Amino acid sequence: MIAWMFPGQGSQRPGMAGGLEACGELFEIAAETLDADLARICTARPTNGSRGSFPADLLQPALYVTATGASRALSNRGLCPDAVVGHSLGEYAALTAAGALAFEDGLRLVSLRGRAMLSAARRNPGGMAAVIGLDTTAVKGICDGIDGAWVANLNSPTQTVMSGTDEALAQAAEACRVAGARRVVRLEVPVPGHCPLMEPAALEVRTLLADIRVKEPICPFYSCVDAQPHTDPAEIKTLLVAAMTSSVRFFETLTAIRAAGVTSLVEVGPARVLCGLARTSVPDLPATSVGSDAEAEAFRLASTKAPDALAGERAE
């Protein structure tokens, strides 16, 4: 059994959709739907050696299109997942890959989601910080004791992301260092995601979701809100809204996926971020990544030769 994992913000890179033929049609749809040139954003490579930049209001649609293009590169080769999971924004691409969400509807959702989060951040400024090398329970205890700080992402047993106001994050970061954290890194994100400060954005997502059809997925969708599998469309809608203000329980979700019988993982999208987290969280599950047509073909060949032995040679 193979689970497809879809990354969220932070996985972007210059030229990330350049090797995905399936993105061509998706870019055309996005141009009509959003009146935005995502093709240029997702395929341009900086010439000065920089990492490039993405417009804040179009980053989520850009990542969604790229991840959907990567999943189509796999499905066009006759491959399909036995389970899907997405990290934050990645849940929308996961649901699209599982047939629960039409691409156009997902595009509308992530576009509104991105704008709504930026708007909420202007009303409730703040940010996010990653804590490395400190137990997640300790990080949660520190955040619980500081007004305006929350645990946003439980990425692995030793990597936790905090979210909150700037003042609260500074206090929490210092407390984590005193408690023995190896590193505390302020993330380059413009919003305090996955905490109560995003409630205004959650309300906007709920309103749009009410008019969007979510179908039963072809395989279980694992939500990082509760680390459980779901197939009921109404439940999935509720979870997408809850995810806006709830912690991303990613490593717990991977543990649940492994317990359900999944034997390997593939990260579908532009980076290998989730492969690295999987190596720490579920080291017995091989993980690889697919972000181009060439990698999709290599994955197909490996699946044909040894379905249960997909080595994660690209995992980091």
N, C-alpha and C positions, 0 to 999 in steps of 0.2 A: 504493500500500500504506500502511495506517495502523496504527500501533502504539498500543495503549492503555497508559498509564502509571498506576500506582497508588501514591499517597504513603503514608508511614508516620507514626510519631509526630512531632509538631511541626506537623502540618497541621490539627489540631483547631481549631475556632472555635465560639463560641456559636451555637446555632440551626442547626448545620451540616446537619441533615437536614430542616429545616423545609419545603423546597421539593421534596421527593422523595416522591411518592405511593407508590412501590414499597416504601418503608421501612416502611409500615404493617404489612404482612404479616410482614416480617422482625422487627419489634419484637415481634410476638405470639409468634413462634417463640423469640426470645431470652428472652422472659419465662418461657416454659415450660422452656427448656433451662437457663438460668442463674439463674432466679428473681431477675431484676433488671429494673428499669424503665429500659431504655435509651431509650425514647421520651422520657421526661422529660429525660434527660441530653443527648440529641442535638437536642432542639427548643427547650429553654428558652433564653430570651434575658435576660441580666442587665439590670436596670432602673437600675442606678447608674452606668452607663457603663464598668464593668469588663469585662475579657475573659472573665469567668466561670471556672469551674474544673471539672475532671473527676476523679472518683474514680480514684486511681492503678490500682486493681485492675480497673477497668472501662473504662479508656481504650482499650485495644487492641480489645476487642469493639465499643466504640462507633464507632471508626474503621472497623473491618471492615464493620459493618452499613451505615454511611453510604456507603462506597465501593461496596459491593455494590448498594445501592439506586441509586446513580448509574449503575452499569453496566447495571442492569436498565432504567433509563430509556432507555438507548441501545438495548439489545437488543429492548425492547418496540416500538421504532420501526423494527425490521428491520435494525439495524446490528450488525455483528460485527467483531471485530479481525482483522487479518492477523498480529499478533504481540502478546504481552503482556509487560510487565515491571513488577516491583514494587520499590519501595525499602524494604528491610527488611520490616517488618510488611506492607507493601503486596503482598508476594508471595502472601499467602493470598487476598486479594481478586482478584488477577490470575488465580490458578489457578481460582478459583470462576467468574470471568467466562469463562474458556476451557473450562469444563465438566469440568475435571479433579478438582474438589473439590466435594462436596455442601455446600450452605450450612450445614447443621447440623453437619457434621463440621468445617468451617472455623471455625465459632463455638466449638466445643469446643476446638479447637487454639489459637486466639488467646487464649481465656480462660485456659487452662492456661499458655500461653506468658507472658502478662502476670504471672500470679501467681508462676510459677517464676523469672522474671527479678527480681522484687522480693525473693523469698526468697534468691536467689543474691547479690543486692546487700547484703542484711543480713549475709551470711556474708563477703562480699568487698566492702566499701564502696568507693565511688569515684564517678566521673562522666564527663562528656564535655565537650569544648571545641572550638569551631570556629576554624580558622585561615584567615584570609582574606588573599589577596594574596601568598602564598608558594607556590612550586612544590611540588607533592605529593612529588616526590623528596626535596626538602630536609626536608619534614616527616617523611617516613619515616626519613630518616637520623637525625634528632634523636630520634625515638621509639626507634629501634633501640639508641641509646646510653644510654637511661634505663630502668632496671629498673622494671617496673610501668606502662609507657606503651606504647600501641600505636596504629596508624592504624586507625580504625574505619570511616570513610566517605570514599571518594574521590568527592566529589560533582561536582566540575568541575576543570579544570586549575588553578584558583586558589582552590578552597575544599576544605579537608580537615578532617575531624573526628577528633580524638584521643580515646582512651578510656583509662581507667586509674585507679589509686589517686589520692587527692587530692594526696598529696605528689608523686607522679610527674607529675601533670598540671601542678602549679605549676612544677616544674622545666622541663618541656617547653614550657610557655607562655612562660616567660621566654626560653628558648633560641630560640624562634620569633620573638619580638620582636627579639632581638639580630640574628637572621639576616635581618630585613627584612620580617617580616609586617606588613601594614597594620593588622590587628586580630586579637586573640585573645579570643574570647567564651566564657565558661563557659555551657553550655547548662542550661536548667531541666529536667533529666531526673533521675530518682532512681536510675538504674542506669548502670554502665559497660558499655554495650552493645558487641556485636561485638568481643569480645576474650576471651582465655582465662579471665577471671574469670566468664564466663557458662557455663562448662562444666557446672556442676550443672544449670542450666536446659536445656542442650542434651540432657542425658541424659533429663530428663523428657519433652521433646518427642519424642525418639526412641521412648520407651516407648509413648506414646499413638499415634504414627504407625504403629506396628506393627499396630494394630488398626483402622486407618482405610484405606478404599479410595481410592486415587488412580487415576483413569482417564487414558487418553491424551487430552491437550488437543486442541481443535479447531484450534489454531494453535500455532506454536512459543512456548514459554515461555522467556524469556531470564532466566537466573539471574545475579544480581549477584555470586555467588561466583566464577564463572569467566568471566563475560561471554560465554557461549555459549548457543545455542538448545538446548532439550531437549524431547522428547516422551515419553520412556520413563518410566513411572510409578516404577519402582524408583530410577532416577537422580534423579528429582524429590524423592523422599523423602530420599535421602541428602543432597541439596543443601539442603533445608530445615533439616536438623539442622546441617549444616556452617555455614550462614548465621548460626547463633547465636554462633559464636566467630570467624567470618571477617570480613574487611573487606568493606564494600559497595562494589563497584567499579562505581559507577553511570555515571560518564561514559565509562568503557571499554565498558560495555554499550550505551550509546546509540551509540557509534561503531560497534560491531558491528552494531547494528540498521540503521544507515544503510548500511553496507557490504552488507547483505543485500537492499537495494532498497526499504526503507521510505522514503516520501516526505513523511510528515507524522506528527505526534504529537498525542495528546489525553490530557490529564491527567484521570483519572476519580476524583473525590473532592471533598473540601470546600475545597481550597485551590489555589493556583497556584505552589506551591513548586517542583515539578519542571519547570514551564514555564520558570521563571527559570534553573534549572540547565541545561536544554536549550539555552537561548539562548546560554549561555556555551560549552557543550560541543560542540553541533552547530548552529551558527548558521544553517546553510543549510536546516535542517528547520523549517518552520512548526509552531508548537505552540499549542494552545488548551486550554481547560479546560471541563469539564462537571461541575457540582455541583448542578444542579437540573433539574426537568422543562423549564423554559423554556430553559435552555441546551442541553439535549438536543435539543429541537425545533429550535432555531436551528442546531445542529450538523447535524442531519438535512437541513435545507433547504440549508445550505452544501454538504453532501456531494452532494446531488442536482444542484445547479447547477454545482459545480466540484470534483469528487472529489479532484483533485490540487493544489488551490489553496486550502487551508483556512488562511487568514491567522491568525496568532496574535496577534490584537489584544488579548487579555487576558493575554498572557504578560508576566511581570515579571522 
